[in-house]
Amino acid sequence: MSGTANAAPADWITRWQRVARRIRVPLGFLTAVLYLADLWQRAPRPTAVLWSLALVVPGLWLRGYASGYVKKNQELATTGPYAHTRNPLYLGSMLIAAGFAVALMSWPVALVLAVGFAVIYIPVRASEARVLRATFEGFDASCRRVPRRIPRVTPGRAPGTGEAGRFSLGLYLKHREYNALLGATLLYLSLVLFRPAITLIFHGRH
């Protein structure tokens, strides 16, 4: 009985991961097409772009800050942002995606982004949790202290430890988290320059 019960979640996760791998690239292309189509049809509202920064900037900061604490397959991250939420990297990604949906004020883009997170990140998180539980003895105790999604205000540190941890620039560079900043910068440049560039090209032809 126990073997069957343990196998069921693994099969569910494996099947979902297989589907996620197949649709991840097409979903990314669909998002890009909708993004460009929306920019083609109408210029983004400056106020919406400014409001989007309230989500994108904290999302970039959270991803960058969290990456400086991750020692993959070596140590369970429980300090820094990981003392407030178990998935700060995913939370940061959600904030960034939501921010760009706000910048465009586009329901189709927002819907595709939401579906993408549900289909891709849920199985990834489930798989990571399974690996962490098998690798690190303190994982379940950490789960009881720290919420998965909505961050707690005070840090949920292990009893008897006062260590807050320390951000490592080396880990940040190792994980190439600066790519998120570069990507966000390019997206904002496209919001500002895409329509003027297209207009200039078409006017230049006439």
C-alpha positions in Angstrom: 0.0 0.0 0.0 2.7 2.5 1.0 4.6 1.8 -2.3 1.5 2.5 -4.3 0.7 5.7 -2.4 4.2 7.0 -2.9 4.2 6.2 -6.6 1.0 8.0 -7.3 2.3 11.6 -6.7 5.5 10.8 -8.6 3.5 9.6 -11.6 1.3 12.7 -11.5 4.3 15.0 -11.3 6.2 13.1 -14.0 3.3 13.3 -16.4 2.7 16.9 -15.8 6.4 17.7 -16.2 6.3 15.9 -19.6 3.4 18.1 -20.7 5.0 21.2 -19.4 8.2 20.6 -21.4 6.3 20.1 -24.6 4.2 23.3 -24.3 6.7 25.6 -22.6 8.3 26.9 -25.9 5.0 27.2 -27.8 3.5 29.0 -24.9 6.4 31.4 -24.9 6.0 32.1 -28.6 2.3 32.6 -28.1 3.0 35.1 -25.3 5.5 37.0 -27.5 3.0 37.1 -30.5 0.2 38.4 -28.3 2.6 41.0 -26.7 3.7 42.3 -30.1 0.2 42.2 -31.5 -1.0 44.3 -28.6 1.7 46.8 -29.1 0.9 46.9 -32.9 -2.7 47.7 -32.2 -2.3 50.4 -29.6 0.4 52.2 -27.8 0.8 51.4 -24.1 -0.5 53.9 -21.6 2.3 55.8 -19.8 0.5 55.6 -16.5 0.1 51.8 -16.9 3.8 51.4 -17.7 4.7 53.4 -14.6 2.3 51.4 -12.4 3.9 48.2 -13.7 7.2 49.2 -12.2 5.6 48.8 -8.7 5.4 45.0 -9.5 8.4 44.5 -11.8 11.0 46.2 -9.7 10.2 44.3 -6.5 10.0 41.1 -8.5 13.5 41.7 -10.0 14.9 42.6 -6.6 13.3 39.5 -5.0 14.7 37.2 -7.6 18.1 38.7 -7.5 18.2 38.7 -3.7 17.0 35.1 -3.4 19.5 33.9 -6.0 22.3 35.0 -3.6 21.2 32.5 -1.0 20.8 29.4 -3.3 23.4 26.6 -3.0 21.8 24.1 -5.2 22.1 20.4 -4.1 24.4 21.5 -1.3 22.4 23.3 1.3 18.7 24.0 2.1 18.1 27.7 1.7 16.3 28.8 4.9 17.7 32.3 5.5 17.3 35.7 3.8 14.1 35.7 1.8 13.7 32.0 2.3 12.9 32.6 5.9 9.8 34.5 4.7 8.6 32.4 1.8 9.8 29.0 0.5 9.6 30.1 -3.2 10.9 33.7 -3.5 12.2 33.1 -7.0 8.8 32.0 -8.2 7.1 34.8 -6.4 9.5 37.3 -8.0 8.7 35.8 -11.4 5.0 36.2 -10.8 5.4 39.8 -9.8 7.4 40.5 -13.0 4.9 38.8 -15.2 2.0 40.5 -13.5 3.8 43.8 -14.0 4.1 43.5 -17.7 0.5 42.4 -18.0 -0.4 45.7 -16.2 1.9 47.6 -18.5 0.0 46.4 -21.5 -3.4 46.4 -19.9 -4.0 43.2 -21.9 -6.3 40.4 -20.7 -5.1 37.9 -23.4 -1.5 38.4 -22.3 -2.4 38.1 -18.6 -4.4 34.9 -19.3 -1.6 33.3 -21.2 0.9 34.2 -18.5 -1.4 32.8 -15.8 -1.9 29.5 -17.7 1.9 29.3 -18.3 2.6 29.6 -14.6 0.0 27.1 -13.7 1.1 24.5 -16.2 4.8 25.0 -16.0 5.7 26.1 -12.4 3.3 23.9 -10.5 5.0 20.6 -11.6 8.4 22.2 -11.3 7.7 23.2 -7.7 6.3 19.8 -6.9 9.3 18.1 -8.3 11.7 20.4 -6.4 9.9 19.8 -3.2 10.2 16.0 -3.7 13.9 16.3 -4.3 14.5 18.6 -1.4 12.5 16.4 1.0 14.6 13.4 -0.1 17.9 15.3 0.2 17.6 17.5 3.3 16.3 16.2 6.6 15.1 19.6 7.8 12.9 20.3 4.8 9.6 19.3 6.4 10.4 21.4 9.5 11.1 24.3 7.2 7.8 23.8 5.5 6.0 24.1 8.8 7.8 27.4 9.7 7.7 29.1 6.3 4.7 29.5 4.0 4.9 28.4 0.3 3.4 31.5 -1.3 2.4 34.6 0.7 5.5 35.7 2.7 5.3 35.9 6.4 6.3 39.3 8.0 8.8 37.9 10.5 11.4 35.4 9.5 10.7 31.8 10.2 14.1 30.6 11.4 14.9 27.3 12.9 14.8 27.2 16.7 18.1 28.0 18.3 19.6 29.7 15.2 19.9 33.4 15.0 21.7 33.5 11.7 20.0 35.7 9.1 22.3 34.5 6.4 24.3 36.7 4.0 23.7 37.6 0.4 26.4 36.3 -1.9 27.2 38.2 -5.1 29.1 35.2 -6.3 26.0 33.1 -6.2 24.0 35.8 -7.9 26.5 35.8 -10.8 26.7 32.0 -10.8 23.0 31.7 -11.3 23.1 34.4 -14.0 20.1 36.2 -12.4 21.2 39.4 -14.1 19.5 37.9 -17.2 16.2 38.7 -15.6 17.2 42.3 -15.3 18.4 42.4 -18.9 15.2 40.8 -20.2 13.0 43.2 -18.3 15.0 46.1 -19.6 14.5 44.9 -23.2 10.8 44.5 -22.6 10.5 48.0 -21.3 12.5 49.3 -24.3 10.1 47.5 -26.6 7.1 49.1 -24.8 8.7 52.6 -25.5 10.3 52.1 -28.9 8.3 49.4 -30.8 5.6 51.5 -32.2 7.8 54.5 -33.0 10.2 52.2 -34.8 7.4 50.5 -36.8 5.9 53.9 -37.7 9.3 55.2 -38.9 9.8 52.0 -41.0 6.4 52.3 -42.7 6.6 56.0 -43.2 10.1 55.6 -44.7 8.7 53.3 -47.3 6.1 55.7 -48.5 
